[in-house]
Amino acid sequence: MDIYECGPNGYVYDDAAACDGSPGGSRPCDYAYDPAQGDPDSGIAPGTAFENLPENWTCPVCGNFKGKFKTKA
Ligand SMILES: [Zn+2]
C-alpha cells in the first residue's frame, strides 16, 4: 500500500511565530499517511489503505482535505 504525503496546500503554524501574531508564520505540513500505522487518533485502524479512508477524513496535523494528498514518490 502506498504512503501519501500531505500537500501541496497543507501548512501548520510555527508555534513561536504564532505566539507573536506575525503573519506568514507557517511552514509546509510534513505529515504523511502510512497505511501500516493508520490514524488511531481519528479512529482509522492500522492496515487501512489511503483509498479506503472516509471522504471526510482530514490531515490530523493541519486539517488538509484528503483530496490534497499525493502519493509519496
Ligand atoms: Zn497536513
N, CA, C, O and the ligand as a Tripos MOL2 file, in Angstrom:
@<TRIPOS>MOLECULE
protein
  293   291    74     0     0
PROTEIN
NO_CHARGES

@<TRIPOS>ATOM
      1 N           0.8450   -1.2090    0.0000 N.3       1 MET1
      2 CA          0.0000    0.0000    0.0000 C.3       1 MET1
      3 C           0.8760    1.2520    0.0000 C.2       1 MET1
      4 O           1.9390    1.2880    0.6190 O.2       1 MET1
      5 N           0.4150    2.2510   -0.6910 N.am      2 ASP2
      6 CA          1.2070    3.4710   -0.8370 C.3       2 ASP2
      7 C           1.1010    4.4020    0.3550 C.2       2 ASP2
      8 O           0.0750    4.4760    1.0320 O.2       2 ASP2
      9 N           2.2030    5.1150    0.5880 N.am      3 ILE3
     10 CA          2.2040    6.1860    1.5890 C.3       3 ILE3
     11 C           1.8320    7.4800    0.8740 C.2       3 ILE3
     12 O           2.3380    7.7650   -0.2110 O.2       3 ILE3
     13 N           0.9430    8.2620    1.4900 N.am      4 TYR4
     14 CA          0.5200    9.5250    0.8890 C.3       4 TYR4
     15 C           1.0030   10.7000    1.7220 C.2       4 TYR4
     16 O           0.8930   10.6970    2.9480 O.2       4 TYR4
     17 N           1.5390   11.7020    1.0410 N.am      5 GLU5
     18 CA          2.0270   12.8880    1.7300 C.3       5 GLU5
     19 C           1.0010   14.0070    1.6870 C.2       5 GLU5
     20 O           0.2670   14.1700    0.7120 O.2       5 GLU5
     21 N           0.9720   14.7690    2.7660 N.am      6 CYS6
     22 CA          0.0980   15.9330    2.8160 C.3       6 CYS6
     23 C           0.6400   17.0180    1.8740 C.2       6 CYS6
     24 O           1.8530   17.1800    1.7410 O.2       6 CYS6
     25 N          -0.2420   17.7350    1.2410 N.am      7 GLY7
     26 CA          0.2110   18.8180    0.3760 C.3       7 GLY7
     27 C          -0.6110   18.9030   -0.8740 C.2       7 GLY7
     28 O          -1.4540   18.0310   -1.0870 O.2       7 GLY7
     29 N          -0.4280   19.8960   -1.7200 N.am      8 PRO8
     30 CA          0.5810   20.9360   -1.5790 C.3       8 PRO8
     31 C           0.1250   22.1220   -0.7220 C.2       8 PRO8
     32 O           0.9110   23.0370   -0.4780 O.2       8 PRO8
     33 N          -1.1120   22.1210   -0.2700 N.am      9 ASN9
     34 CA         -1.6040   23.3130    0.4320 C.3       9 ASN9
     35 C          -1.6850   23.1530    1.9430 C.2       9 ASN9
     36 O          -2.2770   23.9830    2.6330 O.2       9 ASN9
     37 N          -1.0830   22.0780    2.4530 N.am     10 GLY10
     38 CA         -1.1190   21.8800    3.8830 C.3      10 GLY10
     39 C          -0.0310   22.6730    4.5920 C.2      10 GLY10
     40 O           1.1560   22.5300    4.2970 O.2      10 GLY10
     41 N          -0.4550   23.5100    5.5300 N.am     11 TYR11
     42 CA          0.5120   24.2930    6.2930 C.3      11 TYR11
     43 C           0.1510   24.2530    7.7630 C.2      11 TYR11
     44 O          -1.0240   24.2320    8.1290 O.2      11 TYR11
     45 N           1.1700   24.2430    8.5980 N.am     12 VAL12
     46 CA          0.9480   24.3160   10.0400 C.3      12 VAL12
     47 C           1.6790   25.5420   10.5630 C.2      12 VAL12
     48 O           2.7310   25.9290   10.0540 O.2      12 VAL12
     49 N           1.0990   26.1370   11.5830 N.am     13 TYR13
     50 CA          1.7280   27.3240   12.1440 C.3      13 TYR13
     51 C           2.8920   26.9700   13.0470 C.2      13 TYR13
     52 O           2.8020   26.0780   13.8910 O.2      13 TYR13
     53 N           3.9710   27.6770   12.8540 N.am     14 ASP14
     54 CA          5.1090   27.5380   13.7390 C.3      14 ASP14
     55 C           4.7180   28.1670   15.0680 C.2      14 ASP14
     56 O           4.2770   29.3160   15.1060 O.2      14 ASP14
     57 N           4.8750   27.4250   16.1560 N.am     15 ASP15
     58 CA          4.4020   27.8830   17.4570 C.3      15 ASP15
     59 C           4.9530   29.2460   17.8520 C.2      15 ASP15
     60 O           4.2020   30.1270   18.2700 O.2      15 ASP15
     61 N           6.2430   29.4150   17.7230 N.am     16 ALA16
     62 CA          6.8620   30.6760   18.1260 C.3      16 ALA16
     63 C           6.3020   31.8490   17.3210 C.2      16 ALA16
     64 O           6.0020   32.9080   17.8720 O.2      16 ALA16
     65 N           6.1680   31.6450   16.0150 N.am     17 ALA17
     66 CA          5.6570   32.7080   15.1540 C.3      17 ALA17
     67 C           4.2010   33.0050   15.4770 C.2      17 ALA17
     68 O           3.7770   34.1610   15.4640 O.2      17 ALA17
     69 N           3.4310   31.9460   15.7700 N.am     18 ALA18
     70 CA          2.0110   32.1260   16.0680 C.3      18 ALA18
     71 C           1.8460   32.9440   17.3490 C.2      18 ALA18
     72 O           0.9040   33.7260   17.4810 O.2      18 ALA18
     73 N           2.7660   32.7550   18.2820 N.am     19 CYS19
     74 CA          2.6770   33.4510   19.5670 C.3      19 CYS19
     75 C           2.7700   34.9660   19.4160 C.2      19 CYS19
     76 O           2.0490   35.7050   20.0850 O.2      19 CYS19
     77 N           3.6580   35.4260   18.5390 N.am     20 ASP20
     78 CA          3.8160   36.8680   18.4190 C.3      20 ASP20
     79 C           2.8600   37.4540   17.3820 C.2      20 ASP20
     80 O           2.8960   38.6530   17.1050 O.2      20 ASP20
     81 N           2.0090   36.6080   16.8120 N.am     21 GLY21
     82 CA          0.9790   37.0950   15.9180 C.3      21 GLY21
     83 C           1.4730   37.5850   14.5690 C.2      21 GLY21
     84 O           0.7160   38.2130   13.8300 O.2      21 GLY21
     85 N           2.7210   37.3120   14.2350 N.am     22 SER22
     86 CA          3.2400   37.7870   12.9540 C.3      22 SER22
     87 C           2.6630   36.9630   11.8000 C.2      22 SER22
     88 O           2.4690   35.7540   11.9280 O.2      22 SER22
     89 N           2.3960   37.6210   10.6860 N.am     23 PRO23
     90 CA          1.8590   36.9030    9.5290 C.3      23 PRO23
     91 C           2.9200   36.0140    8.8890 C.2      23 PRO23
     92 O           4.1200   36.2430    9.0450 O.2      23 PRO23
     93 N           2.4650   35.0160    8.1800 N.am     24 GLY24
     94 CA          3.4010   34.1560    7.4610 C.3      24 GLY24
     95 C           4.1250   33.1780    8.3510 C.2      24 GLY24
     96 O           5.0960   32.5510    7.9280 O.2      24 GLY24
     97 N           3.6620   33.0380    9.5870 N.am     25 GLY25
     98 CA          4.3390   32.1180   10.4870 C.3      25 GLY25
     99 C           3.9220   30.6850   10.2920 C.2      25 GLY25
    100 O           3.5250   30.0090   11.2410 O.2      25 GLY25
    101 N           4.0100   30.2240    9.0760 N.am     26 SER26
    102 CA          3.6040   28.8560    8.8040 C.3      26 SER26
    103 C           4.6660   28.1420    7.9970 C.2      26 SER26
    104 O           5.4870   28.7640    7.3230 O.2      26 SER26
    105 N           4.6320   26.8460    8.0770 N.am     27 ARG27
    106 CA          5.5750   26.0330    7.3100 C.3      27 ARG27
    107 C           4.8150   24.8740    6.6900 C.2      27 ARG27
    108 O           3.7470   24.5070    7.1800 O.2      27 ARG27
    109 N           5.3500   24.2860    5.6120 N.am     28 PRO28
    110 CA          4.6520   23.1640    4.9780 C.3      28 PRO28
    111 C           4.4430   22.0260    5.9620 C.2      28 PRO28
    112 O           5.3140   21.7160    6.7750 O.2      28 PRO28
    113 N           3.2910   21.4180    5.8730 N.am     29 CYS29
    114 CA          2.9820   20.2780    6.7270 C.3      29 CYS29
    115 C           3.7810   19.0720    6.2530 C.2      29 CYS29
    116 O           3.8070   18.7710    5.0590 O.2      29 CYS29
    117 N           4.4280   18.3860    7.1750 N.am     30 ASP30
    118 CA          5.2590   17.2430    6.7620 C.3      30 ASP30
    119 C           4.6320   15.8980    7.1260 C.2      30 ASP30
    120 O           5.3060   14.8680    7.1750 O.2      30 ASP30
    121 N           3.3130   15.9370    7.3820 N.am     31 TYR31
    122 CA          2.6390   14.6780    7.7270 C.3      31 TYR31
    123 C           2.5240   13.7700    6.5040 C.2      31 TYR31
    124 O           2.3230   14.2450    5.3860 O.2      31 TYR31
    125 N           2.6510   12.4820    6.7200 N.am     32 ALA32
    126 CA          2.4220   11.5030    5.6560 C.3      32 ALA32
    127 C           1.5640   10.3860    6.2300 C.2      32 ALA32
    128 O           1.7860    9.9450    7.3580 O.2      32 ALA32
    129 N           0.5820    9.9240    5.4540 N.am     33 TYR33
    130 CA         -0.2680    8.8360    5.9020 C.3      33 TYR33
    131 C           0.3710    7.5010    5.5630 C.2      33 TYR33
    132 O           0.5890    7.1810    4.3940 O.2      33 TYR33
    133 N           0.6710    6.7240    6.6000 N.am     34 ASP34
    134 CA          1.2580    5.4020    6.4230 C.3      34 ASP34
    135 C           0.1820    4.3610    6.7290 C.2      34 ASP34
    136 O          -0.2510    4.2370    7.8740 O.2      34 ASP34
    137 N          -0.2560    3.6040    5.7000 N.am     35 PRO35
    138 CA         -1.3250    2.6160    5.8850 C.3      35 PRO35
    139 C          -1.0050    1.6030    6.9800 C.2      35 PRO35
    140 O          -1.9150    1.0900    7.6330 O.2      35 PRO35
    141 N           0.2670    1.3130    7.1850 N.am     36 ALA36
    142 CA          0.6560    0.3410    8.2030 C.3      36 ALA36
    143 C           0.3420    0.8540    9.6060 C.2      36 ALA36
    144 O           0.1090    0.0690   10.5250 O.2      36 ALA36
    145 N           0.3370    2.1660    9.7610 N.am     37 GLN37
    146 CA          0.0770    2.7560   11.0700 C.3      37 GLN37
    147 C          -1.3600    3.2390   11.2190 C.2      37 GLN37
    148 O          -1.8790    3.3150   12.3330 O.2      37 GLN37
    149 N          -2.0010    3.5660   10.1060 N.am     38 GLY38
    150 CA         -3.3440    4.1150   10.1810 C.3      38 GLY38
    151 C          -3.3190    5.4780   10.8540 C.2      38 GLY38
    152 O          -2.2910    6.1540   10.8790 O.2      38 GLY38
    153 N          -4.4610    5.8710   11.3980 N.am     39 ASP39
    154 CA         -4.5590    7.1480   12.1050 C.3      39 ASP39
    155 C          -5.4640    6.9260   13.3200 C.2      39 ASP39
    156 O          -6.6230    7.3400   13.3410 O.2      39 ASP39
    157 N          -4.8990    6.2630   14.3280 N.am     40 PRO40
    158 CA         -5.6940    5.8570   15.5110 C.3      40 PRO40
    159 C          -6.4330    7.0220   16.1650 C.2      40 PRO40
    160 O          -7.5400    6.8430   16.6720 O.2      40 PRO40
    161 N          -5.8360    8.2100   16.1600 N.am     41 ASP41
    162 CA         -6.4800    9.3640   16.7830 C.3      41 ASP41
    163 C          -7.7880    9.7300   16.0860 C.2      41 ASP41
    164 O          -8.6690   10.3440   16.6870 O.2      41 ASP41
    165 N          -7.9080    9.3470   14.8110 N.am     42 SER42
    166 CA         -9.1270    9.6380   14.0560 C.3      42 SER42
    167 C          -9.9850    8.3860   13.8860 C.2      42 SER42
    168 O         -10.9610    8.3890   13.1350 O.2      42 SER42
    169 N          -9.6140    7.3230   14.5860 N.am     43 GLY43
    170 CA        -10.3940    6.0980   14.5030 C.3      43 GLY43
    171 C         -10.0980    5.2490   13.2840 C.2      43 GLY43
    172 O         -10.8870    4.3810   12.9100 O.2      43 GLY43
    173 N          -8.9350    5.5090   12.6570 N.am     44 ILE44
    174 CA         -8.5460    4.7300   11.4780 C.3      44 ILE44
    175 C          -7.6090    3.6050   11.9130 C.2      44 ILE44
    176 O          -6.5270    3.8610   12.4410 O.2      44 ILE44
    177 N          -8.0230    2.3700   11.6920 N.am     45 ALA45
    178 CA         -7.2460    1.2240   12.1560 C.3      45 ALA45
    179 C          -6.0000    1.0220   11.2970 C.2      45 ALA45
    180 O          -6.0170    1.2950   10.0970 O.2      45 ALA45
    181 N          -4.9220    0.5460   11.9120 N.am     46 PRO46
    182 CA         -3.7280    0.2000   11.1340 C.3      46 PRO46
    183 C          -4.0750   -0.7960   10.0400 C.2      46 PRO46
    184 O          -4.8780   -1.7030   10.2590 O.2      46 PRO46
    185 N          -3.4750   -0.6370    8.8610 N.am     47 GLY47
    186 CA         -3.7650   -1.5250    7.7450 C.3      47 GLY47
    187 C          -4.8230   -0.9670    6.8130 C.2      47 GLY47
    188 O          -5.1870   -1.6170    5.8330 O.2      47 GLY47
    189 N          -5.3250    0.2330    7.1030 N.am     48 THR48
    190 CA         -6.3320    0.8620    6.2410 C.3      48 THR48
    191 C          -5.6420    1.5950    5.0970 C.2      48 THR48
    192 O          -4.8570    2.5160    5.3250 O.2      48 THR48
    193 N          -5.9370    1.1830    3.8630 N.am     49 ALA49
    194 CA         -5.3510    1.8410    2.6900 C.3      49 ALA49
    195 C          -5.8760    3.2670    2.5840 C.2      49 ALA49
    196 O          -7.0060    3.5570    2.9790 O.2      49 ALA49
    197 N          -5.0350    4.1580    2.0420 N.am     50 PHE50
    198 CA         -5.4440    5.5500    1.8900 C.3      50 PHE50
    199 C          -6.7490    5.6570    1.1100 C.2      50 PHE50
    200 O          -7.6130    6.4720    1.4330 O.2      50 PHE50
    201 N          -6.8820    4.8260    0.0830 N.am     51 GLU51
    202 CA         -8.0800    4.8580   -0.7560 C.3      51 GLU51
    203 C          -9.3430    4.5390    0.0420 C.2      51 GLU51
    204 O         -10.4450    4.9280   -0.3440 O.2      51 GLU51
    205 N          -9.1740    3.8330    1.1480 N.am     52 ASN52
    206 CA        -10.3340    3.4140    1.9380 C.3      52 ASN52
    207 C         -10.6600    4.3430    3.1010 C.2      52 ASN52
    208 O         -11.5760    4.0820    3.8810 O.2      52 ASN52
    209 N          -9.8970    5.4330    3.2100 N.am     53 LEU53
    210 CA        -10.2070    6.4070    4.2490 C.3      53 LEU53
    211 C         -11.5340    7.0680    3.9210 C.2      53 LEU53
    212 O         -11.8530    7.2480    2.7450 O.2      53 LEU53
    213 N         -12.3200    7.4370    4.9370 N.am     54 PRO54
    214 CA        -13.5790    8.1340    4.6620 C.3      54 PRO54
    215 C         -13.3210    9.4590    3.9420 C.2      54 PRO54
    216 O         -12.2880   10.1000    4.1390 O.2      54 PRO54
    217 N         -14.2770    9.8520    3.1100 N.am     55 GLU55
    218 CA        -14.0940   11.0690    2.3220 C.3      55 GLU55
    219 C         -13.9580   12.3100    3.2020 C.2      55 GLU55
    220 O         -13.3840   13.3150    2.7820 O.2      55 GLU55
    221 N         -14.4820   12.2350    4.4110 N.am     56 ASN56
    222 CA        -14.4080   13.4080    5.2880 C.3      56 ASN56
    223 C         -13.1710   13.3680    6.1990 C.2      56 ASN56
    224 O         -13.0350   14.1760    7.1180 O.2      56 ASN56
    225 N         -12.2820   12.4200    5.9250 N.am     57 TRP57
    226 CA        -11.0380   12.3640    6.7040 C.3      57 TRP57
    227 C         -10.1620   13.5460    6.3170 C.2      57 TRP57
    228 O         -10.0710   13.9110    5.1450 O.2      57 TRP57
    229 N          -9.5160   14.1380    7.3210 N.am     58 THR58
    230 CA         -8.5940   15.2390    7.0350 C.3      58 THR58
    231 C          -7.2750   14.9940    7.7500 C.2      58 THR58
    232 O          -7.1920   14.1830    8.6720 O.2      58 THR58
    233 N          -6.2540   15.7040    7.3120 N.am     59 CYS59
    234 CA         -4.9300   15.5850    7.9100 C.3      59 CYS59
    235 C          -5.0150   15.8640    9.4090 C.2      59 CYS59
    236 O          -5.5360   16.9020    9.8180 O.2      59 CYS59
    237 N          -4.5000   14.9340   10.2390 N.am     60 PRO60
    238 CA         -4.5710   15.1160   11.7020 C.3      60 PRO60
    239 C          -3.6710   16.2560   12.1980 C.2      60 PRO60
    240 O          -3.8050   16.7080   13.3350 O.2      60 PRO60
    241 N          -2.7700   16.7070   11.3530 N.am     61 VAL61
    242 CA         -1.8580   17.7730   11.7600 C.3      61 VAL61
    243 C          -2.3710   19.1540   11.3530 C.2      61 VAL61
    244 O          -2.4000   20.0720   12.1720 O.2      61 VAL61
    245 N          -2.7790   19.3020   10.0820 N.am     62 CYS62
    246 CA         -3.1400   20.6300    9.5930 C.3      62 CYS62
    247 C          -4.5760   20.7350    9.1040 C.2      62 CYS62
    248 O          -5.0360   21.8350    8.7960 O.2      62 CYS62
    249 N          -5.3010   19.6140    9.0230 N.am     63 GLY63
    250 CA         -6.6920   19.6680    8.6000 C.3      63 GLY63
    251 C          -6.8930   19.7190    7.0930 C.2      63 GLY63
    252 O          -8.0030   19.9580    6.6170 O.2      63 GLY63
    253 N          -5.8150   19.4940    6.3430 N.am     64 ASN64
    254 CA         -5.9080   19.4890    4.8870 C.3      64 ASN64
    255 C          -6.8700   18.3770    4.4310 C.2      64 ASN64
    256 O          -6.9600   17.3280    5.0690 O.2      64 ASN64
    257 N          -7.5790   18.6160    3.3280 N.am     65 PHE65
    258 CA         -8.5250   17.6270    2.8490 C.3      65 PHE65
    259 C          -7.8240   16.4310    2.1980 C.2      65 PHE65
    260 O          -6.7180   16.5470    1.6700 O.2      65 PHE65
    261 N          -8.4910   15.2990    2.2510 N.am     66 LYS66
    262 CA         -7.9470   14.0540    1.7020 C.3      66 LYS66
    263 C          -7.5110   14.2170    0.2460 C.2      66 LYS66
    264 O          -6.4910   13.6730   -0.1770 O.2      66 LYS66
    265 N          -8.3100   14.9830   -0.5140 N.am     67 GLY67
    266 CA         -8.0330   15.1660   -1.9290 C.3      67 GLY67
    267 C          -6.7510   15.9340   -2.2210 C.2      67 GLY67
    268 O          -6.2710   15.9430   -3.3540 O.2      67 GLY67
    269 N          -6.1990   16.5790   -1.1930 N.am     68 LYS68
    270 CA         -4.9660   17.3300   -1.3840 C.3      68 LYS68
    271 C          -3.7130   16.4890   -1.2080 C.2      68 LYS68
    272 O          -2.6030   16.9420   -1.4850 O.2      68 LYS68
    273 N          -3.8990   15.2710   -0.7480 N.am     69 PHE69
    274 CA         -2.7480   14.4060   -0.5430 C.3      69 PHE69
    275 C          -2.2430   13.8430   -1.8680 C.2      69 PHE69
    276 O          -2.9920   13.7300   -2.8390 O.2      69 PHE69
    277 N          -0.9730   13.4970   -1.8870 N.am     70 LYS70
    278 CA         -0.4060   12.9130   -3.1030 C.3      70 LYS70
    279 C           0.4880   11.7370   -2.7310 C.2      70 LYS70
    280 O           1.0240   11.6740   -1.6250 O.2      70 LYS70
    281 N           0.6390   10.8070   -3.6700 N.am     71 THR71
    282 CA          1.4550    9.6470   -3.4280 C.3      71 THR71
    283 C           2.9050   10.0320   -3.1920 C.2      71 THR71
    284 O           3.4600   10.8790   -3.8930 O.2      71 THR71
    285 N           3.5050    9.4060   -2.2070 N.am     72 LYS72
    286 CA          4.9120    9.7100   -1.9290 C.3      72 LYS72
    287 C           5.7630    9.1210   -3.0440 C.2      72 LYS72
    288 O           5.6420    7.9380   -3.3610 O.2      72 LYS72
    289 N           6.6140    9.9340   -3.6320 N.am     73 ALA73
    290 CA          7.4400    9.4960   -4.7550 C.3      73 ALA73
    291 C           8.5370    8.5470   -4.2660 C.2      73 ALA73
    292 O           9.3400    8.0680   -5.0660 O.2      73 ALA73
    293 ZN         -1.1900   18.1780    6.8120 Zn       74 ZN74
@<TRIPOS>BOND
     1     1     2 1
     2     2     3 1
     3     3     4 2
     4     3     5 am
     5     5     6 1
     6     6     7 1
     7     7     8 2
     8     7     9 am
     9     9    10 1
    10    10    11 1
    11    11    12 2
    12    11    13 am
    13    13    14 1
    14    14    15 1
    15    15    16 2
    16    15    17 am
    17    17    18 1
    18    18    19 1
    19    19    20 2
    20    19    21 am
    21    21    22 1
    22    22    23 1
    23    23    24 2
    24    23    25 am
    25    25    26 1
    26    26    27 1
    27    27    28 2
    28    27    29 am
    29    29    30 1
    30    30    31 1
    31    31    32 2
    32    31    33 am
    33    33    34 1
    34    34    35 1
    35    35    36 2
    36    35    37 am
    37    37    38 1
    38    38    39 1
    39    39    40 2
    40    39    41 am
    41    41    42 1
    42    42    43 1
    43    43    44 2
    44    43    45 am
    45    45    46 1
    46    46    47 1
    47    47    48 2
    48    47    49 am
    49    49    50 1
    50    50    51 1
    51    51    52 2
    52    51    53 am
    53    53    54 1
    54    54    55 1
    55    55    56 2
    56    55    57 am
    57    57    58 1
    58    58    59 1
    59    59    60 2
    60    59    61 am
    61    61    62 1
    62    62    63 1
    63    63    64 2
    64    63    65 am
    65    65    66 1
    66    66    67 1
    67    67    68 2
    68    67    69 am
    69    69    70 1
    70    70    71 1
    71    71    72 2
    72    71    73 am
    73    73    74 1
    74    74    75 1
    75    75    76 2
    76    75    77 am
    77    77    78 1
    78    78    79 1
    79    79    80 2
    80    79    81 am
    81    81    82 1
    82    82    83 1
    83    83    84 2
    84    83    85 am
    85    85    86 1
    86    86    87 1
    87    87    88 2
    88    87    89 am
    89    89    90 1
    90    90    91 1
    91    91    92 2
    92    91    93 am
    93    93    94 1
    94    94    95 1
    95    95    96 2
    96    95    97 am
    97    97    98 1
    98    98    99 1
    99    99   100 2
   100    99   101 am
   101   101   102 1
   102   102   103 1
   103   103   104 2
   104   103   105 am
   105   105   106 1
   106   106   107 1
   107   107   108 2
   108   107   109 am
   109   109   110 1
   110   110   111 1
   111   111   112 2
   112   111   113 am
   113   113   114 1
   114   114   115 1
   115   115   116 2
   116   115   117 am
   117   117   118 1
   118   118   119 1
   119   119   120 2
   120   119   121 am
   121   121   122 1
   122   122   123 1
   123   123   124 2
   124   123   125 am
   125   125   126 1
   126   126   127 1
   127   127   128 2
   128   127   129 am
   129   129   130 1
   130   130   131 1
   131   131   132 2
   132   131   133 am
   133   133   134 1
   134   134   135 1
   135   135   136 2
   136   135   137 am
   137   137   138 1
   138   138   139 1
   139   139   140 2
   140   139   141 am
   141   141   142 1
   142   142   143 1
   143   143   144 2
   144   143   145 am
   145   145   146 1
   146   146   147 1
   147   147   148 2
   148   147   149 am
   149   149   150 1
   150   150   151 1
   151   151   152 2
   152   151   153 am
   153   153   154 1
   154   154   155 1
   155   155   156 2
   156   155   157 am
   157   157   158 1
   158   158   159 1
   159   159   160 2
   160   159   161 am
   161   161   162 1
   162   162   163 1
   163   163   164 2
   164   163   165 am
   165   165   166 1
   166   166   167 1
   167   167   168 2
   168   167   169 am
   169   169   170 1
   170   170   171 1
   171   171   172 2
   172   171   173 am
   173   173   174 1
   174   174   175 1
   175   175   176 2
   176   175   177 am
   177   177   178 1
   178   178   179 1
   179   179   180 2
   180   179   181 am
   181   181   182 1
   182   182   183 1
   183   183   184 2
   184   183   185 am
   185   185   186 1
   186   186   187 1
   187   187   188 2
   188   187   189 am
   189   189   190 1
   190   190   191 1
   191   191   192 2
   192   191   193 am
   193   193   194 1
   194   194   195 1
   195   195   196 2
   196   195   197 am
   197   197   198 1
   198   198   199 1
   199   199   200 2
   200   199   201 am
   201   201   202 1
   202   202   203 1
   203   203   204 2
   204   203   205 am
   205   205   206 1
   206   206   207 1
   207   207   208 2
   208   207   209 am
   209   209   210 1
   210   210   211 1
   211   211   212 2
   212   211   213 am
   213   213   214 1
   214   214   215 1
   215   215   216 2
   216   215   217 am
   217   217   218 1
   218   218   219 1
   219   219   220 2
   220   219   221 am
   221   221   222 1
   222   222   223 1
   223   223   224 2
   224   223   225 am
   225   225   226 1
   226   226   227 1
   227   227   228 2
   228   227   229 am
   229   229   230 1
   230   230   231 1
   231   231   232 2
   232   231   233 am
   233   233   234 1
   234   234   235 1
   235   235   236 2
   236   235   237 am
   237   237   238 1
   238   238   239 1
   239   239   240 2
   240   239   241 am
   241   241   242 1
   242   242   243 1
   243   243   244 2
   244   243   245 am
   245   245   246 1
   246   246   247 1
   247   247   248 2
   248   247   249 am
   249   249   250 1
   250   250   251 1
   251   251   252 2
   252   251   253 am
   253   253   254 1
   254   254   255 1
   255   255   256 2
   256   255   257 am
   257   257   258 1
   258   258   259 1
   259   259   260 2
   260   259   261 am
   261   261   262 1
   262   262   263 1
   263   263   264 2
   264   263   265 am
   265   265   266 1
   266   266   267 1
   267   267   268 2
   268   267   269 am
   269   269   270 1
   270   270   271 1
   271   271   272 2
   272   271   273 am
   273   273   274 1
   274   274   275 1
   275   275   276 2
   276   275   277 am
   277   277   278 1
   278   278   279 1
   279   279   280 2
   280   279   281 am
   281   281   282 1
   282   282   283 1
   283   283   284 2
   284   283   285 am
   285   285   286 1
   286   286   287 1
   287   287   288 2
   288   287   289 am
   289   289   290 1
   290   290   291 1
   291   291   292 2
@<TRIPOS>SUBSTRUCTURE
     1 MET1         2 RESIDUE 1 A MET
     2 ASP2         6 RESIDUE 1 A ASP
     3 ILE3        10 RESIDUE 1 A ILE
     4 TYR4        14 RESIDUE 1 A TYR
     5 GLU5        18 RESIDUE 1 A GLU
     6 CYS6        22 RESIDUE 1 A CYS
     7 GLY7        26 RESIDUE 1 A GLY
     8 PRO8        30 RESIDUE 1 A PRO
     9 ASN9        34 RESIDUE 1 A ASN
    10 GLY10       38 RESIDUE 1 A GLY
    11 TYR11       42 RESIDUE 1 A TYR
    12 VAL12       46 RESIDUE 1 A VAL
    13 TYR13       50 RESIDUE 1 A TYR
    14 ASP14       54 RESIDUE 1 A ASP
    15 ASP15       58 RESIDUE 1 A ASP
    16 ALA16       62 RESIDUE 1 A ALA
    17 ALA17       66 RESIDUE 1 A ALA
    18 ALA18       70 RESIDUE 1 A ALA
    19 CYS19       74 RESIDUE 1 A CYS
    20 ASP20       78 RESIDUE 1 A ASP
    21 GLY21       82 RESIDUE 1 A GLY
    22 SER22       86 RESIDUE 1 A SER
    23 PRO23       90 RESIDUE 1 A PRO
    24 GLY24       94 RESIDUE 1 A GLY
    25 GLY25       98 RESIDUE 1 A GLY
    26 SER26      102 RESIDUE 1 A SER
    27 ARG27      106 RESIDUE 1 A ARG
    28 PRO28      110 RESIDUE 1 A PRO
    29 CYS29      114 RESIDUE 1 A CYS
    30 ASP30      118 RESIDUE 1 A ASP
    31 TYR31      122 RESIDUE 1 A TYR
    32 ALA32      126 RESIDUE 1 A ALA
    33 TYR33      130 RESIDUE 1 A TYR
    34 ASP34      134 RESIDUE 1 A ASP
    35 PRO35      138 RESIDUE 1 A PRO
    36 ALA36      142 RESIDUE 1 A ALA
    37 GLN37      146 RESIDUE 1 A GLN
    38 GLY38      150 RESIDUE 1 A GLY
    39 ASP39      154 RESIDUE 1 A ASP
    40 PRO40      158 RESIDUE 1 A PRO
    41 ASP41      162 RESIDUE 1 A ASP
    42 SER42      166 RESIDUE 1 A SER
    43 GLY43      170 RESIDUE 1 A GLY
    44 ILE44      174 RESIDUE 1 A ILE
    45 ALA45      178 RESIDUE 1 A ALA
    46 PRO46      182 RESIDUE 1 A PRO
    47 GLY47      186 RESIDUE 1 A GLY
    48 THR48      190 RESIDUE 1 A THR
    49 ALA49      194 RESIDUE 1 A ALA
    50 PHE50      198 RESIDUE 1 A PHE
    51 GLU51      202 RESIDUE 1 A GLU
    52 ASN52      206 RESIDUE 1 A ASN
    53 LEU53      210 RESIDUE 1 A LEU
    54 PRO54      214 RESIDUE 1 A PRO
    55 GLU55      218 RESIDUE 1 A GLU
    56 ASN56      222 RESIDUE 1 A ASN
    57 TRP57      226 RESIDUE 1 A TRP
    58 THR58      230 RESIDUE 1 A THR
    59 CYS59      234 RESIDUE 1 A CYS
    60 PRO60      238 RESIDUE 1 A PRO
    61 VAL61      242 RESIDUE 1 A VAL
    62 CYS62      246 RESIDUE 1 A CYS
    63 GLY63      250 RESIDUE 1 A GLY
    64 ASN64      254 RESIDUE 1 A ASN
    65 PHE65      258 RESIDUE 1 A PHE
    66 LYS66      262 RESIDUE 1 A LYS
    67 GLY67      266 RESIDUE 1 A GLY
    68 LYS68      270 RESIDUE 1 A LYS
    69 PHE69      274 RESIDUE 1 A PHE
    70 LYS70      278 RESIDUE 1 A LYS
    71 THR71      282 RESIDUE 1 A THR
    72 LYS72      286 RESIDUE 1 A LYS
    73 ALA73      290 RESIDUE 1 A ALA
    74 ZN74       293 GROUP 0 **** ****
